[in-house]
Every structure is written in C-alpha cells, then in structure tokens.
C-alpha cells in the first residue's frame, strides 16, 4: 500500500481480502477480515501480506483481491489490488493397470482396467482409449472390441474403470 506523497497527519485505511477465482473455501489463500493500516507522518508505504496455501492440483492461475476502504486524512485513488496465484503444478499423467484373469469356458468375463491420473486436477481432463489386438484377437473372438472412446475425469477425480469383455472358450 502506498500514499502518493507523505502526510504530516496520521493516515489510516482499512483493508480486507475477497475471493476472485481463488477462494478461501478451497483453501487457496488465508482470508483477512477488515483490518486498519496506519501510516505515521512521513510514511508513504506499508506492506500487506496474504498467505497463499500450496497444493498439488493442476489448475489455471487464480486471483484474489485486497480491497481498501474508509481512508482517513487521505482520499482513495485505487482501492483494489489483485493477487495472482500462479499454478506451479504439472499437468497430470495418465496410466492404466494390467489385468490377468482366466477367460472361463463360456460366457464373458469382465476385465476391469483402472485408468489413473498422477495427481488431481481442478479442470475436466479427458483421454481417449480403444482396444487393439495382441496375442488375443477380435478375429478369433477372444474379446469384444472397443472403438475409440473418450474417458472424462471431472475436477478432483483421479481414477476410472474401463471394462473389456473377454469371451470364454474351450
């Protein structure tokens, strides 16, 4: 906070934080209730510190506000300061588990593959998946093919199950 020029009078202004895209409910930062800031005669600047909480979520940069109000012995030129929390967490990485199970002699067996994100995201995240032949083949009727399909993770989700039906035979 700064005054445009020194005053011979004691000058005060109140400050408080308010949410922008960063929120106290999501624990992005520690909010500050209305607090008085006093400039003694001759002082022209003061520092207001807002504590920001680190996290491991991949998210866009977020903002919060520091609002000034009720000045005494001064007038207001700019009453809003914007703090930007720059995301420092990498985009999540996708992985999928391997599955081994008996096929059975008839009917189908569900093979459940777990698709995971390495860390949570505050953004909707998608990945495409499909089946392809290995030593098991569609031509031999070993499993039911899945064409390219999109798997969607909503904010905060870190795992999903993809089920492939394997055909039993003798």
Backbone as a chain_set.jsonl record, in Angstrom:
{"seq": "XXXXXXXXXXXXXXXXXXXXXXXXXXXXXXXXXXXXXXXXXXXXXXXXXXXXXXXXXXXXXXXXXXXXXXXXXXXXXXXXXXXXXXXXXXXXXXXXXXXXXXXXXXXXXXXXXXXXXXXXXXXXXXXXXXXXXXXXXXXXXXXXXXXXXXXXXXXXXXXXXXXXXXXXXX", "coords": {"N": [[0.855, -1.151, 0.0], [0.498, 2.22, -0.723], [1.044, 5.728, -0.249], [0.481, 8.621, -2.204], [2.007, 10.815, -1.632], [3.929, 12.009, 1.175], [2.386, 12.618, 4.352], [1.635, 15.037, 6.884], [0.0, 14.273, 8.805], [-1.386, 11.566, 10.776], [-2.415, 8.82, 8.962], [-4.977, 6.601, 7.96], [-6.209, 3.48, 6.62], [-8.54, 0.968, 5.809], [-8.189, -2.526, 5.14], [-9.058, -5.56, 3.411], [-9.408, -8.96, 2.362], [-10.85, -10.499, -0.572], [-12.556, -13.043, -2.393], [-11.546, -14.046, -5.66], [-11.043, -15.819, -8.473], [-9.577, -17.543, -6.987], [-10.26, -19.041, -3.864], [-11.207, -18.837, -0.396], [-12.698, -20.914, 0.573], [-11.804, -23.097, -0.893], [-9.375, -23.278, 0.177], [-7.292, -21.832, -1.007], [-6.007, -19.5, -0.264], [-5.331, -17.562, 2.739], [-7.828, -15.798, 4.151], [-8.335, -12.32, 5.001], [-9.919, -10.412, 7.386], [-11.574, -7.203, 7.718], [-9.126, -4.867, 8.432], [-7.233, -2.366, 10.033], [-4.839, -0.151, 8.671], [-2.124, 1.784, 9.474], [-0.507, 4.796, 8.708], [2.138, 6.618, 9.794], [3.063, 10.099, 10.298], [4.941, 11.143, 7.51], [5.475, 8.561, 6.545], [5.171, 6.584, 3.601], [4.637, 4.107, 2.499], [3.425, 0.782, 3.061], [3.47, -2.701, 3.798], [1.263, -5.307, 2.993], [0.626, -8.547, 3.836], [-0.481, -11.523, 2.402], [-1.241, -14.801, 3.033], [-0.614, -17.558, 1.015], [-1.762, -20.759, 0.199], [-0.095, -23.697, -0.649], [-0.669, -26.311, -3.062], [-1.232, -29.453, -4.767], [-2.722, -29.595, -7.015], [-3.437, -29.532, -10.465], [-4.224, -26.66, -12.096], [-5.76, -23.649, -13.397], [-4.179, -20.375, -13.351], [-4.977, -18.444, -10.471], [-6.912, -15.833, -8.876], [-7.112, -13.406, -6.196], [-8.449, -10.727, -4.196], [-7.322, -7.652, -2.685], [-8.882, -5.344, -0.863], [-9.301, -1.884, -0.355], [-10.611, 0.46, 2.017], [-12.508, 3.081, 3.632], [-10.703, 5.456, 4.114], [-8.777, 7.7, 6.185], [-7.851, 11.066, 6.558], [-6.872, 11.104, 3.992], [-7.438, 10.468, 0.47], [-8.949, 8.109, -1.817], [-7.28, 6.616, -4.495], [-6.914, 4.231, -5.878], [-8.585, 1.416, -5.112], [-8.378, -1.321, -5.187], [-6.414, -4.167, -5.111], [-4.983, -6.804, -6.926], [-4.164, -10.118, -6.415], [-2.287, -12.655, -7.901], [-2.208, -16.092, -8.075], [0.067, -18.174, -9.254], [-0.082, -21.116, -11.073], [1.86, -23.885, -10.226], [1.974, -26.539, -10.618], [2.389, -29.518, -12.397], [0.756, -30.789, -15.368], [-1.495, -33.523, -14.973], [-0.519, -36.985, -15.28], [-1.511, -39.732, -17.279], [-2.18, -43.188, -16.563], [-2.491, -46.773, -16.945], [-3.666, -49.845, -15.585], [-2.44, -53.258, -15.751], [-4.17, -56.306, -16.526], [-4.76, -59.614, -15.552], [-6.493, -62.595, -15.917], [-8.477, -65.584, -15.737], [-10.191, -66.746, -18.638], [-12.437, -68.322, -18.674], [-14.772, -70.963, -19.639], [-17.016, -70.455, -21.073], [-19.502, -67.964, -21.819], [-18.933, -64.504, -20.807], [-16.128, -62.737, -19.418], [-15.467, -60.072, -17.314], [-12.883, -57.819, -17.707], [-11.396, -55.555, -15.769], [-9.877, -52.596, -16.137], [-7.928, -50.161, -14.547], [-7.794, -46.778, -14.995], [-5.727, -44.127, -14.275], [-5.004, -40.861, -12.887], [-2.027, -39.073, -12.239], [-2.028, -36.991, -10.411], [-4.484, -34.895, -8.833], [-6.725, -32.765, -10.671], [-8.035, -29.51, -11.148], [-9.423, -29.044, -13.309], [-11.561, -30.287, -15.962], [-10.568, -33.31, -17.345], [-9.562, -35.262, -20.104], [-9.141, -38.412, -21.83], [-8.523, -40.495, -24.605], [-9.413, -43.886, -25.361], [-9.015, -47.234, -26.624], [-9.387, -50.613, -27.821], [-6.891, -52.963, -28.936], [-5.533, -55.601, -30.91], [-3.483, -58.079, -29.402], [-1.857, -60.933, -28.6], [-4.294, -62.043, -28.17], [-7.148, -61.914, -30.216], [-9.578, -60.105, -32.186], [-10.571, -61.331, -34.457], [-10.461, -64.026, -33.771], [-12.38, -64.091, -31.913], [-11.758, -63.555, -29.253], [-12.165, -61.375, -27.506], [-14.339, -58.526, -26.889], [-14.317, -55.871, -29.038], [-13.47, -52.433, -28.459], [-14.213, -49.397, -29.8], [-12.52, -46.24, -30.476], [-12.922, -44.294, -27.674], [-13.916, -41.722, -25.438], [-12.718, -40.98, -22.24], [-13.728, -39.327, -19.414], [-12.58, -37.292, -16.82], [-13.789, -35.619, -14.102], [-13.277, -32.551, -12.25], [-11.037, -33.154, -9.627], [-11.336, -35.953, -9.666], [-9.486, -39.004, -9.77], [-9.285, -41.597, -10.678], [-10.652, -44.097, -12.891], [-12.651, -46.793, -14.141], [-12.213, -49.001, -16.843], [-13.937, -51.322, -18.661], [-13.437, -54.357, -20.29], [-14.824, -56.893, -22.204], [-14.137, -60.275, -22.129], [-14.252, -63.182, -24.059], [-15.215, -66.378, -23.171], [-13.922, -69.663, -23.868], [-13.352, -73.076, -25.024]], "CA": [[0.0, 0.0, 0.0], [1.335, 3.424, -0.715], [0.467, 7.067, -0.358], [1.106, 9.346, -3.321], [3.003, 11.696, -1.037], [3.942, 11.971, 2.638], [1.435, 13.493, 5.035], [2.058, 15.437, 8.229], [-1.008, 13.713, 9.702], [-1.517, 10.112, 10.786], [-3.381, 8.429, 7.937], [-5.357, 5.187, 8.06], [-7.082, 2.89, 5.609], [-8.863, -0.424, 6.116], [-8.025, -3.467, 4.033], [-9.604, -6.907, 3.602], [-9.335, -9.757, 1.131], [-12.084, -11.09, -1.113], [-12.298, -14.07, -3.399], [-11.678, -13.903, -7.104], [-11.124, -17.231, -8.854], [-9.039, -18.229, -5.799], [-11.249, -18.91, -2.799], [-10.846, -19.34, 0.924], [-13.401, -22.198, 0.73], [-10.948, -24.128, -1.492], [-8.096, -23.143, 0.891], [-6.263, -21.288, -1.892], [-5.282, -18.479, 0.493], [-5.913, -17.26, 4.048], [-8.537, -14.525, 4.076], [-8.107, -11.31, 6.041], [-11.087, -9.57, 7.661], [-11.257, -5.771, 7.743], [-8.009, -4.554, 9.317], [-6.755, -0.995, 9.84], [-3.428, 0.048, 8.364], [-1.82, 3.153, 9.896], [0.706, 5.468, 8.215], [2.523, 7.741, 10.658], [3.521, 11.222, 9.477], [6.164, 10.909, 6.741], [5.483, 7.232, 5.905], [4.445, 6.559, 2.323], [4.287, 2.759, 2.046], [3.268, -0.31, 4.023], [3.283, -3.996, 3.136], [0.198, -6.189, 3.466], [0.989, -9.912, 3.455], [-1.558, -12.502, 2.334], [-0.657, -16.136, 2.968], [-1.149, -18.423, -0.036], [-1.566, -22.173, 0.517], [0.31, -24.538, -1.761], [-1.391, -27.558, -3.289], [-0.662, -30.238, -5.87], [-3.723, -29.677, -8.083], [-3.222, -28.824, -11.721], [-5.324, -25.71, -12.247], [-5.377, -22.392, -14.024], [-3.79, -19.342, -12.395], [-6.148, -17.958, -9.75], [-6.736, -14.489, -8.316], [-7.881, -12.916, -5.044], [-8.383, -9.268, -4.132], [-7.136, -6.906, -1.44], [-9.745, -4.171, -1.021], [-9.095, -0.776, 0.58], [-11.841, 1.219, 2.304], [-12.578, 4.008, 4.773], [-9.47, 6.19, 4.418], [-8.867, 8.927, 6.989], [-6.805, 12.049, 6.238], [-6.4, 10.843, 2.622], [-8.515, 10.031, -0.429], [-8.653, 6.849, -2.487], [-7.022, 6.659, -5.934], [-7.097, 2.852, -6.382], [-8.986, 0.682, -3.912], [-8.352, -2.765, -5.417], [-5.172, -4.832, -5.513], [-5.264, -8.177, -7.34], [-3.078, -11.082, -6.229], [-2.398, -13.797, -8.815], [-1.522, -17.311, -7.655], [0.496, -18.832, -10.493], [-0.048, -22.574, -10.928], [3.205, -24.45, -10.372], [1.823, -27.992, -10.632], [2.347, -30.049, -13.751], [-0.449, -31.484, -15.822], [-1.476, -34.912, -14.527], [-0.141, -38.014, -16.237], [-2.41, -40.885, -17.293], [-1.615, -44.536, -16.579], [-3.505, -47.825, -16.931], [-3.176, -51.082, -14.991], [-2.523, -54.508, -16.495], [-5.116, -57.24, -15.939], [-4.629, -61.033, -15.907], [-7.546, -63.401, -15.306], [-8.93, -66.699, -16.576], [-11.277, -66.353, -19.53], [-13.593, -69.181, -18.481], [-15.06, -71.848, -20.768], [-18.174, -69.934, -21.807], [-19.957, -66.627, -21.421], [-17.888, -63.47, -20.867], [-15.5, -62.319, -18.167], [-15.124, -58.645, -17.345], [-11.533, -57.422, -17.333], [-11.512, -54.16, -15.342], [-8.619, -51.854, -16.17], [-8.023, -48.883, -13.841], [-7.087, -45.649, -15.604], [-5.468, -43.194, -13.169], [-4.254, -39.616, -13.048], [-0.948, -38.995, -11.255], [-2.442, -36.015, -9.403], [-5.797, -34.308, -9.088], [-6.797, -31.554, -11.472], [-9.26, -28.742, -10.926], [-10.008, -28.933, -14.648], [-12.023, -31.528, -16.565], [-9.457, -33.903, -18.083], [-10.042, -36.385, -20.917], [-8.189, -39.248, -22.554], [-9.178, -41.477, -25.475], [-8.926, -45.254, -25.249], [-9.597, -48.231, -27.527], [-8.695, -51.897, -27.744], [-6.167, -53.411, -30.125], [-5.109, -56.989, -30.762], [-2.156, -58.557, -29.026], [-1.994, -62.339, -28.978], [-5.747, -62.211, -28.243], [-7.587, -61.191, -31.418], [-11.003, -59.957, -32.476], [-10.885, -62.338, -35.48], [-10.635, -65.328, -33.107], [-13.472, -63.944, -30.957], [-11.225, -63.6, -27.892], [-12.701, -60.29, -26.681], [-15.207, -57.573, -27.582], [-13.558, -54.658, -29.364], [-13.965, -51.108, -28.06], [-13.67, -48.356, -30.694], [-12.003, -45.079, -29.742], [-13.915, -43.755, -26.749], [-13.34, -40.711, -24.548], [-12.904, -41.155, -20.801], [-13.712, -37.978, -18.845], [-12.365, -37.127, -15.386], [-14.2, -34.296, -13.64], [-12.344, -31.957, -11.285], [-10.8, -33.914, -8.415], [-11.314, -37.401, -9.877], [-8.147, -39.494, -10.1], [-9.296, -42.932, -11.291], [-11.851, -44.587, -13.57], [-12.544, -48.183, -14.574], [-12.585, -49.34, -18.215], [-14.234, -52.757, -18.668], [-13.357, -55.046, -21.578], [-15.4, -58.235, -22.061], [-13.351, -61.35, -22.703], [-15.131, -64.309, -24.367], [-14.722, -67.674, -22.74], [-13.97, -70.76, -24.85], [-12.675, -74.305, -24.57]], "C": [[0.914, 1.229, 0.0], [0.49, 4.686, -0.796], [1.197, 7.782, -1.492], [2.167, 10.328, -2.835], [2.869, 11.635, 0.487], [2.933, 12.962, 3.203], [2.022, 13.868, 6.394], [1.081, 14.917, 9.274], [-0.927, 12.186, 9.696], [-2.664, 9.766, 9.841], [-3.699, 6.952, 8.102], [-6.218, 4.78, 6.869], [-7.347, 1.452, 6.058], [-8.584, -1.283, 4.889], [-8.623, -4.815, 4.422], [-9.466, -7.644, 2.283], [-10.735, -10.179, 0.701], [-11.7, -12.065, -2.216], [-12.41, -13.526, -4.815], [-11.902, -15.33, -7.582], [-10.471, -18.106, -7.789], [-10.044, -18.013, -4.675], [-10.692, -19.42, -1.475], [-11.523, -20.693, 1.157], [-12.576, -23.355, 0.163], [-9.547, -24.098, -0.862], [-6.964, -22.677, -0.017], [-5.399, -20.258, -1.166], [-5.991, -18.272, 1.823], [-6.526, -15.864, 3.976], [-8.206, -13.608, 5.246], [-9.37, -10.478, 6.165], [-10.629, -8.116, 7.725], [-10.237, -5.458, 8.837], [-7.529, -3.141, 9.004], [-5.251, -0.982, 9.585], [-3.124, 1.522, 8.639], [-0.486, 3.613, 9.329], [0.992, 6.623, 9.171], [3.016, 8.882, 9.771], [4.878, 10.915, 8.822], [6.221, 9.549, 6.07], [4.679, 7.269, 4.612], [4.12, 5.145, 1.835], [4.256, 1.773, 3.211], [3.057, -1.591, 3.221], [2.147, -4.755, 3.805], [0.546, -7.577, 2.94], [-0.241, -10.804, 3.501], [-0.893, -13.86, 2.159], [-1.389, -16.981, 1.928], [-0.789, -19.856, 0.323], [-1.179, -22.952, -0.734], [-0.584, -25.761, -1.881], [-0.732, -28.299, -4.443], [-1.651, -30.396, -7.018], [-3.244, -28.919, -9.321], [-4.445, -27.94, -11.939], [-4.831, -24.472, -12.975], [-4.866, -21.44, -12.947], [-5.063, -18.789, -11.757], [-5.854, -16.597, -9.124], [-7.588, -14.295, -7.064], [-7.66, -11.415, -4.999], [-8.024, -8.788, -2.731], [-7.851, -5.583, -1.662], [-9.441, -3.133, 0.052], [-10.417, -0.048, 0.794], [-11.597, 2.169, 3.472], [-11.265, 4.731, 5.075], [-9.753, 7.394, 5.335], [-7.639, 9.775, 6.686], [-6.136, 11.762, 4.893], [-7.618, 10.496, 1.775], [-8.021, 8.798, -1.189], [-8.424, 7.073, -3.98], [-7.284, 5.29, -6.567], [-7.388, 1.982, -5.168], [-8.902, -0.843, -4.067], [-6.97, -3.229, -5.871], [-5.51, -6.279, -5.832], [-4.008, -9.022, -7.143], [-3.307, -12.261, -7.159], [-1.558, -14.946, -8.289], [-1.209, -18.086, -8.934], [0.597, -20.338, -10.243], [1.372, -23.074, -11.157], [3.174, -25.973, -10.399], [1.658, -28.476, -12.066], [1.023, -30.701, -14.07], [-0.368, -32.941, -15.381], [-1.092, -35.861, -15.66], [-1.132, -39.167, -16.132], [-1.607, -42.172, -17.23], [-2.772, -45.529, -16.537], [-2.882, -49.096, -16.371], [-3.218, -52.213, -16.01], [-3.525, -55.395, -15.774], [-4.813, -58.637, -16.452], [-5.717, -61.788, -15.18], [-7.883, -64.539, -16.256], [-10.111, -66.239, -17.409], [-12.553, -67.127, -19.266], [-13.861, -69.993, -19.739], [-16.243, -71.384, -21.589], [-18.506, -68.55, -21.25], [-18.819, -65.609, -21.547], [-17.359, -63.193, -19.466], [-15.113, -60.857, -18.316], [-13.686, -58.459, -16.873], [-11.606, -55.923, -17.031], [-10.126, -53.524, -15.241], [-8.839, -50.529, -15.436], [-7.153, -47.856, -14.564], [-6.951, -44.597, -14.514], [-4.772, -41.931, -13.64], [-3.213, -39.561, -11.935], [-1.248, -38.01, -10.132], [-3.777, -35.425, -9.807], [-5.668, -33.049, -9.941], [-8.064, -30.81, -11.092], [-9.994, -28.533, -12.247], [-10.555, -30.285, -15.086], [-10.916, -32.027, -17.484], [-9.98, -35.107, -18.851], [-8.882, -37.145, -21.537], [-9.007, -40.202, -23.42], [-8.585, -42.844, -25.229], [-9.633, -46.122, -26.284], [-8.846, -49.534, -27.305], [-7.924, -52.124, -29.033], [-5.665, -54.814, -29.837], [-3.674, -57.107, -30.273], [-2.15, -60.002, -29.496], [-3.458, -62.755, -28.944], [-6.239, -61.362, -29.415], [-9.107, -61.13, -31.503], [-11.417, -61.057, -33.448], [-11.136, -63.711, -34.863], [-11.745, -65.255, -32.052], [-13.018, -63.948, -29.511], [-11.819, -62.528, -26.967], [-13.573, -59.389, -27.535], [-14.435, -56.269, -27.779], [-14.264, -53.412, -28.838], [-13.365, -50.106, -29.052], [-13.169, -47.183, -29.855], [-13.132, -44.414, -28.971], [-13.208, -42.761, -25.831], [-13.718, -41.003, -23.106], [-12.728, -39.774, -20.169], [-13.572, -38.032, -17.328], [-12.828, -35.726, -15.017], [-13.196, -33.814, -12.594], [-12.26, -32.813, -10.031], [-10.767, -35.422, -8.587], [-9.921, -37.856, -10.292], [-8.141, -40.917, -10.649], [-10.661, -43.269, -11.862], [-11.59, -46.026, -13.981], [-13.004, -48.294, -16.034], [-12.757, -50.857, -18.242], [-14.207, -53.293, -20.097], [-13.906, -56.467, -21.339], [-14.579, -59.238, -22.841], [-14.277, -62.556, -22.866], [-14.495, -65.623, -23.957], [-14.82, -68.705, -23.864], [-13.26, -71.975, -24.27], [-11.51, -74.605, -25.47]], "O": [[1.96, 1.249, 0.647], [-0.616, 4.694, -1.336], [2.39, 7.566, -1.708], [3.116, 10.63, -3.557], [1.823, 11.255, 1.015], [2.662, 14.005, 2.608], [2.802, 13.116, 6.977], [1.292, 15.091, 10.475], [-0.457, 11.587, 8.728], [-3.745, 10.351, 9.916], [-2.806, 6.142, 8.354], [-6.855, 5.605, 6.214], [-6.467, 0.802, 6.623], [-8.722, -0.832, 3.751], [-8.688, -5.166, 5.6], [-9.412, -7.029, 1.217], [-11.671, -10.209, 1.5], [-10.668, -11.926, -2.873], [-13.245, -12.674, -5.118], [-12.848, -15.986, -7.147], [-10.782, -19.293, -7.697], [-10.614, -16.929, -4.547], [-9.835, -20.303, -1.433], [-10.975, -21.536, 1.868], [-12.641, -24.471, 0.679], [-8.646, -24.805, -1.311], [-5.813, -23.071, 0.169], [-4.199, -20.157, -1.423], [-7.111, -18.743, 2.018], [-5.824, -14.876, 3.766], [-7.845, -14.062, 6.331], [-9.845, -9.906, 5.184], [-9.431, -7.838, 7.779], [-10.46, -5.748, 10.013], [-7.429, -2.763, 7.837], [-4.495, -1.72, 10.217], [-3.79, 2.406, 8.099], [0.528, 2.926, 9.447], [0.157, 7.513, 9.331], [3.352, 8.655, 8.609], [5.825, 10.49, 9.484], [6.96, 9.391, 5.098], [3.632, 7.912, 4.542], [3.395, 4.993, 0.852], [4.969, 1.925, 4.203], [2.533, -1.562, 2.108], [2.077, -4.836, 5.031], [0.737, -7.76, 1.737], [-0.957, -10.844, 4.502], [-0.083, -14.052, 1.253], [-2.614, -17.104, 1.955], [0.346, -20.141, 0.706], [-1.859, -22.873, -1.757], [-1.188, -26.193, -0.899], [0.232, -27.805, -5.028], [-1.45, -31.232, -7.899], [-2.717, -27.811, -9.225], [-5.573, -28.431, -11.962], [-3.628, -24.276, -13.145], [-5.094, -21.67, -11.759], [-6.098, -18.678, -12.415], [-4.699, -16.251, -8.874], [-8.631, -14.926, -6.893], [-6.783, -10.89, -5.686], [-8.367, -9.418, -1.731], [-7.478, -4.8, -2.536], [-9.335, -3.466, 1.233], [-11.239, 0.054, -0.117], [-10.606, 2.059, 4.193], [-10.759, 4.627, 6.193], [-10.815, 8.013, 5.267], [-6.527, 9.26, 6.572], [-4.981, 12.129, 4.676], [-8.702, 10.258, 2.305], [-6.828, 8.492, -1.197], [-9.273, 7.652, -4.658], [-7.819, 5.21, -7.673], [-6.536, 1.826, -4.293], [-9.314, -1.576, -3.168], [-6.432, -2.755, -6.872], [-6.25, -6.917, -5.083], [-2.933, -8.685, -7.637], [-4.408, -12.81, -7.202], [-0.353, -14.806, -8.081], [-2.11, -18.587, -9.607], [1.278, -20.778, -9.316], [2.01, -22.732, -12.153], [4.203, -26.626, -10.228], [0.887, -27.913, -12.843], [0.272, -31.108, -13.184], [0.71, -33.535, -15.409], [-1.313, -35.574, -16.837], [-1.546, -39.539, -15.034], [-0.501, -42.255, -17.765], [-3.888, -45.183, -16.148], [-1.719, -49.397, -16.641], [-3.938, -52.14, -17.006], [-3.719, -55.268, -14.565], [-4.628, -58.831, -17.654], [-5.865, -61.651, -13.965], [-7.599, -64.458, -17.451], [-10.934, -65.444, -16.954], [-13.641, -66.653, -19.592], [-13.256, -69.748, -20.783], [-16.451, -71.874, -22.699], [-17.857, -68.055, -20.328], [-17.864, -65.82, -22.296], [-18.054, -63.389, -18.469], [-14.511, -60.456, -19.312], [-13.32, -58.887, -15.779], [-11.848, -55.116, -17.929], [-9.321, -53.872, -14.378], [-9.834, -49.847, -15.681], [-5.946, -48.039, -14.722], [-7.943, -44.213, -13.894], [-4.056, -41.924, -14.641], [-3.494, -39.961, -10.806], [-0.765, -38.184, -9.013], [-4.154, -35.452, -10.978], [-4.642, -32.368, -9.929], [-9.067, -31.435, -10.747], [-11.059, -27.917, -12.285], [-10.07, -31.323, -14.635], [-10.387, -31.272, -18.3], [-10.76, -35.893, -18.313], [-7.795, -36.604, -21.743], [-10.071, -40.661, -23.005], [-7.398, -42.966, -24.925], [-10.717, -45.782, -26.759], [-7.79, -49.55, -26.672], [-8.249, -51.563, -30.079], [-5.405, -55.178, -28.69], [-2.788, -56.35, -30.669], [-2.411, -60.271, -30.668], [-3.839, -63.715, -29.613], [-5.8, -60.225, -29.588], [-9.818, -61.981, -30.968], [-12.483, -61.654, -33.293], [-11.944, -64.48, -35.383], [-12.021, -66.245, -31.374], [-13.793, -64.303, -28.623], [-11.957, -62.761, -25.766], [-13.552, -59.477, -28.762], [-13.967, -55.652, -26.823], [-15.492, -53.351, -28.781], [-12.144, -49.979, -29.136], [-13.382, -47.153, -28.643], [-14.155, -44.026, -29.537], [-12.039, -42.943, -25.491], [-14.883, -41.242, -22.79], [-11.7, -39.125, -20.366], [-14.331, -38.715, -16.641], [-12.318, -34.745, -15.558], [-12.366, -34.588, -12.116], [-13.282, -33.161, -9.44], [-10.219, -36.117, -7.732], [-9.25, -37.18, -11.071], [-7.084, -41.404, -11.052], [-11.689, -42.791, -11.383], [-10.439, -46.431, -14.149], [-14.045, -47.756, -16.411], [-11.837, -51.595, -17.889], [-14.863, -52.759, -20.991], [-13.501, -57.149, -20.397], [-14.351, -59.087, -24.041], [-15.002, -62.917, -21.938], [-13.373, -65.936, -24.354], [-15.708, -68.62, -24.713], [-12.659, -71.924, -23.197], [-10.809, -75.596, -25.262]]}, "num_chains": 1, "name": "protein.A"}
